[in-house]
Amino acid sequence: MALWNKLRDELQRAGRAAQEALDEGKLRLDVVRSKQAMDKAAKKLGYGVYRAKKAGGDISAGEYQR
């Protein structure tokens, strides 16, 4: 029976390690997606400022806030 207990314990340990790896992967994916969203927002703001300056004006405070 000791062999079965040891095998069961090792399988549980491997399962926990796999779950931790999956959780870390999900967290890293969330970080990447957040960075992509920030980059997209910064790009939209930059384009808005550029178009406004090129037209001789400025963007509104509401657009800066958004």
BANU-278287 format. One line per field, with one value per residue: residue number from 1; x, y, z of N, C-alpha, C, O in turn. Coordinates in pm, 1 decimal. Layout:
BEGIN
num	c(NUM / ...)
npx	c(X / ...)
npy	c(Y / ...)
npz	c(Z / ...)
capx	c(X / ...)
capy	c(Y / ...)
capz	c(Z / ...)
cpx	c(X / ...)
cpy	c(Y / ...)
cpz	c(Z / ...)
opx	c(X / ...)
opy	c(Y / ...)
opz	c(Z / ...)
! end
This chain:
BEGIN
num	c(1 / 2 / 3 / 4 / 5 / 6 / 7 / 8 / 9 / 10 / 11 / 12 / 13 / 14 / 15 / 16 / 17 / 18 / 19 / 20 / 21 / 22 / 23 / 24 / 25 / 26 / 27 / 28 / 29 / 30 / 31 / 32 / 33 / 34 / 35 / 36 / 37 / 38 / 39 / 40 / 41 / 42 / 43 / 44 / 45 / 46 / 47 / 48 / 49 / 50 / 51 / 52 / 53 / 54 / 55 / 56 / 57 / 58 / 59 / 60 / 61 / 62 / 63 / 64 / 65 / 66)
npx	c(81.1 / 205.2 / 337.5 / 130.2 / 24.8 / 242.1 / 258.1 / 8.3 / 41.1 / 250.9 / 125.5 / -71.6 / 91.4 / 208.1 / -20.8 / -91.6 / 130.5 / 98.3 / -143.9 / -68.5 / 110.2 / -64.0 / -225.9 / -36.5 / 22.9 / -223.0 / -233.8 / -13.0 / -103.1 / -321.9 / -183.0 / -44.2 / -260.0 / -367.6 / -159.5 / -165.5 / -414.7 / -367.2 / -168.5 / -314.3 / -502.8 / -331.0 / -226.6 / -456.2 / -508.3 / -276.3 / -303.8 / -534.3 / -451.1 / -250.3 / -401.7 / -564.8 / -377.6 / -265.1 / -478.6 / -479.6 / -579.1 / -676.9 / -732.9 / -1031.5 / -1081.6 / -1232.6 / -1180.8 / -913.8 / -942.2 / -1089.7)
npy	c(-120.1 / 118.6 / 192.6 / 265.5 / 482.0 / 656.1 / 694.9 / 815.8 / 1052.2 / 1173.9 / 1213.1 / 1395.5 / 1607.4 / 1669.8 / 1749.5 / 1980.8 / 2140.5 / 2168.1 / 2309.2 / 2547.7 / 2642.5 / 2685.8 / 2887.6 / 3091.5 / 3135.6 / 3234.2 / 3472.3 / 3609.7 / 3639.8 / 3809.7 / 4038.0 / 4103.1 / 4157.7 / 4380.1 / 4564.4 / 4590.5 / 4711.4 / 4955.2 / 5060.5 / 5089.3 / 5283.4 / 5498.2 / 5540.6 / 5621.5 / 5862.2 / 6004.9 / 6025.2 / 6180.3 / 6421.6 / 6494.6 / 6531.6 / 6744.5 / 6947.6 / 6976.1 / 7084.8 / 7325.9 / 7362.3 / 7239.3 / 6947.2 / 6872.4 / 6903.1 / 6695.1 / 6492.2 / 6445.9 / 6343.6 / 6111.3)
npz	c(0.0 / 54.7 / -171.9 / -344.9 / -206.3 / -217.6 / -492.9 / -539.7 / -389.7 / -534.6 / -780.3 / -704.4 / -626.6 / -871.9 / -1007.7 / -865.3 / -924.5 / -1199.8 / -1206.6 / -1082.7 / -1274.5 / -1487.6 / -1374.4 / -1346.2 / -1612.9 / -1704.7 / -1560.5 / -1668.0 / -1929.5 / -1886.2 / -1804.7 / -2039.7 / -2210.5 / -2079.1 / -2109.0 / -2386.4 / -2420.0 / -2291.1 / -2457.3 / -2692.9 / -2616.2 / -2561.0 / -2812.4 / -2952.4 / -2819.2 / -2883.6 / -3164.1 / -3172.8 / -3052.2 / -3233.5 / -3472.0 / -3389.2 / -3331.6 / -3583.5 / -3717.4 / -3605.4 / -3352.2 / -3029.4 / -2829.6 / -2642.6 / -2283.9 / -2190.0 / -2372.1 / -2315.1 / -2056.5 / -2105.0)
capx	c(0.0 / 290.4 / 367.2 / 12.2 / 17.4 / 347.3 / 216.2 / -101.5 / 98.3 / 325.6 / 28.3 / -133.3 / 192.2 / 218.7 / -143.4 / -80.5 / 231.0 / 36.6 / -243.9 / 5.2 / 163.5 / -177.9 / -263.9 / 64.8 / 4.1 / -340.7 / -195.8 / 73.7 / -188.3 / -396.3 / -89.5 / -19.8 / -381.9 / -378.1 / -60.7 / -214.3 / -524.2 / -306.3 / -102.5 / -419.1 / -558.0 / -228.3 / -218.2 / -573.7 / -488.8 / -172.6 / -361.9 / -627.4 / -371.9 / -185.5 / -500.6 / -608.9 / -268.2 / -250.7 / -589.8 / -460.5 / -651.9 / -637.4 / -845.7 / -1101.1 / -1042.6 / -1305.1 / -1109.2 / -793.6 / -987.9 / -1132.7)
capy	c(0.0 / 236.5 / 230.8 / 336.3 / 612.3 / 740.9 / 729.3 / 912.3 / 1179.0 / 1232.2 / 1261.0 / 1517.1 / 1713.1 / 1707.9 / 1822.1 / 2115.8 / 2214.6 / 2201.4 / 2413.5 / 2672.7 / 2688.2 / 2740.9 / 3014.1 / 3191.1 / 3166.6 / 3321.3 / 3603.3 / 3674.6 / 3677.2 / 3928.5 / 4151.2 / 4138.0 / 4220.2 / 4513.2 / 4650.5 / 4617.5 / 4808.2 / 5084.5 / 5108.4 / 5130.6 / 5409.8 / 5601.4 / 5567.7 / 5700.5 / 5996.6 / 6068.0 / 6061.4 / 6291.3 / 6542.8 / 6528.9 / 6588.4 / 6873.9 / 7043.5 / 6999.2 / 7170.4 / 7455.4 / 7370.3 / 7149.2 / 6860.9 / 6919.2 / 6840.2 / 6568.6 / 6391.7 / 6411.0 / 6259.2 / 5980.6)
capz	c(0.0 / 60.7 / -309.7 / -397.9 / -138.7 / -271.8 / -628.5 / -528.1 / -343.8 / -644.8 / -879.0 / -649.7 / -633.5 / -1013.4 / -1039.8 / -806.7 / -1002.3 / -1328.9 / -1183.5 / -1057.6 / -1403.8 / -1562.1 / -1312.2 / -1380.7 / -1754.5 / -1716.5 / -1507.9 / -1766.9 / -2041.9 / -1843.5 / -1805.6 / -2180.0 / -2262.1 / -2019.0 / -2175.4 / -2521.2 / -2408.7 / -2259.4 / -2579.2 / -2786.4 / -2567.7 / -2579.0 / -2955.5 / -2989.7 / -2765.7 / -2964.9 / -3293.3 / -3151.5 / -3029.0 / -3359.4 / -3565.2 / -3338.6 / -3350.8 / -3726.5 / -3756.7 / -3541.2 / -3225.4 / -2922.1 / -2796.1 / -2522.5 / -2156.4 / -2180.7 / -2450.1 / -2236.8 / -1946.1 / -2157.7)
cpx	c(85.6 / 323.6 / 251.9 / -1.7 / 121.7 / 311.3 / 105.3 / -49.2 / 175.0 / 232.0 / -41.2 / -36.7 / 207.2 / 96.0 / -141.2 / 18.2 / 173.6 / -65.1 / -177.2 / 61.3 / 52.4 / -220.3 / -164.9 / 51.6 / -114.6 / -308.1 / -108.6 / -5.8 / -270.8 / -307.8 / -64.9 / -141.8 / -400.2 / -281.4 / -105.7 / -326.4 / -469.0 / -238.7 / -204.5 / -478.2 / -457.7 / -216.4 / -336.5 / -559.7 / -385.1 / -225.4 / -456.8 / -555.8 / -306.3 / -284.2 / -546.2 / -500.9 / -250.1 / -359.9 / -581.3 / -534.5 / -592.1 / -756.5 / -906.2 / -1050.6 / -1111.3 / -1237.0 / -979.9 / -832.7 / -1021.6 / -1011.5)
cpy	c(126.9 / 286.3 / 310.6 / 474.6 / 709.0 / 786.5 / 834.5 / 1049.9 / 1249.3 / 1285.9 / 1388.1 / 1634.6 / 1762.2 / 1787.2 / 1964.3 / 2200.9 / 2256.2 / 2313.4 / 2548.4 / 2729.4 / 2748.0 / 2876.3 / 3124.3 / 3231.9 / 3258.9 / 3461.9 / 3678.8 / 3720.1 / 3800.9 / 4052.7 / 4197.7 / 4208.8 / 4360.6 / 4610.7 / 4685.3 / 4720.9 / 4947.7 / 5143.3 / 5159.4 / 5265.8 / 5524.2 / 5639.6 / 5653.1 / 5844.4 / 6071.7 / 6111.5 / 6180.0 / 6423.3 / 6588.1 / 6593.1 / 6726.7 / 6980.2 / 7077.7 / 7091.6 / 7307.4 / 7470.1 / 7278.3 / 7059.5 / 6907.6 / 6844.3 / 6706.1 / 6457.0 / 6350.5 / 6316.0 / 6118.9 / 5898.7)
cpz	c(0.0 / -80.1 / -370.1 / -334.4 / -194.0 / -413.8 / -627.5 / -486.4 / -456.3 / -753.1 / -831.3 / -657.4 / -777.9 / -1057.3 / -986.7 / -885.7 / -1137.4 / -1313.0 / -1158.0 / -1187.7 / -1488.5 / -1506.2 / -1346.9 / -1527.0 / -1776.9 / -1668.9 / -1607.7 / -1888.7 / -2008.3 / -1846.7 / -1948.8 / -2238.4 / -2205.0 / -2084.9 / -2316.6 / -2518.2 / -2378.0 / -2382.6 / -2680.6 / -2745.4 / -2587.8 / -2726.2 / -3000.5 / -2940.3 / -2850.0 / -3100.8 / -3279.7 / -3131.9 / -3159.4 / -3456.5 / -3519.7 / -3360.4 / -3498.5 / -3778.0 / -3689.1 / -3409.5 / -3121.3 / -2892.1 / -2663.3 / -2399.6 / -2138.9 / -2257.7 / -2380.2 / -2124.0 / -1994.1 / -2192.9)
opx	c(42.4 / 335.9 / 273.7 / -36.0 / 94.3 / 331.7 / 108.3 / -90.6 / 164.8 / 257.0 / -66.6 / -75.8 / 217.7 / 107.7 / -183.7 / -6.7 / 198.1 / -72.0 / -224.2 / 60.0 / 72.5 / -247.5 / -204.7 / 67.4 / -107.9 / -350.2 / -128.2 / 20.9 / -288.1 / -352.5 / -64.7 / -127.6 / -444.1 / -316.7 / -85.8 / -332.3 / -517.7 / -250.5 / -182.4 / -501.0 / -496.2 / -198.4 / -319.0 / -595.3 / -404.7 / -195.5 / -459.2 / -595.3 / -307.1 / -254.6 / -564.4 / -531.6 / -223.5 / -337.3 / -665.2 / -550.5 / -473.7 / -869.7 / -840.2 / -987.1 / -1054.9 / -1235.6 / -940.7 / -762.7 / -985.7 / -1024.8)
opy	c(231.0 / 406.5 / 410.8 / 571.8 / 827.2 / 902.4 / 930.0 / 1151.8 / 1371.1 / 1391.9 / 1478.4 / 1746.6 / 1882.4 / 1881.6 / 2057.4 / 2318.8 / 2367.5 / 2403.2 / 2651.4 / 2850.7 / 2850.2 / 2969.2 / 3237.6 / 3349.2 / 3350.9 / 3559.9 / 3798.4 / 3826.4 / 3888.2 / 4160.2 / 4317.7 / 4309.1 / 4450.7 / 4725.1 / 4798.2 / 4808.4 / 5047.0 / 5263.0 / 5261.4 / 5352.3 / 5634.3 / 5756.7 / 5746.9 / 5938.1 / 6188.5 / 6221.5 / 6269.0 / 6525.2 / 6706.9 / 6696.4 / 6816.3 / 7091.3 / 7192.4 / 7168.4 / 7394.3 / 7581.8 / 7244.6 / 7093.7 / 6973.5 / 6739.2 / 6613.9 / 6341.8 / 6233.9 / 6217.9 / 6020.0 / 5785.3)
opz	c(-49.6 / -103.6 / -438.2 / -401.7 / -214.7 / -449.7 / -705.0 / -541.5 / -471.4 / -810.5 / -911.0 / -690.2 / -802.3 / -1135.4 / -1055.0 / -911.0 / -1183.7 / -1396.9 / -1206.4 / -1208.5 / -1554.2 / -1582.2 / -1374.0 / -1560.9 / -1858.4 / -1730.4 / -1629.5 / -1944.7 / -2093.4 / -1886.7 / -1976.2 / -2308.3 / -2276.5 / -2113.3 / -2361.6 / -2604.5 / -2432.0 / -2408.9 / -2746.0 / -2830.0 / -2627.1 / -2759.8 / -3078.4 / -3011.7 / -2883.4 / -3147.3 / -3364.7 / -3188.6 / -3191.5 / -3516.5 / -3602.2 / -3403.4 / -3534.2 / -3871.5 / -3712.6 / -3360.4 / -3124.8 / -2926.4 / -2583.0 / -2408.9 / -2079.9 / -2214.3 / -2385.4 / -2099.1 / -1930.2 / -2239.0)
! end
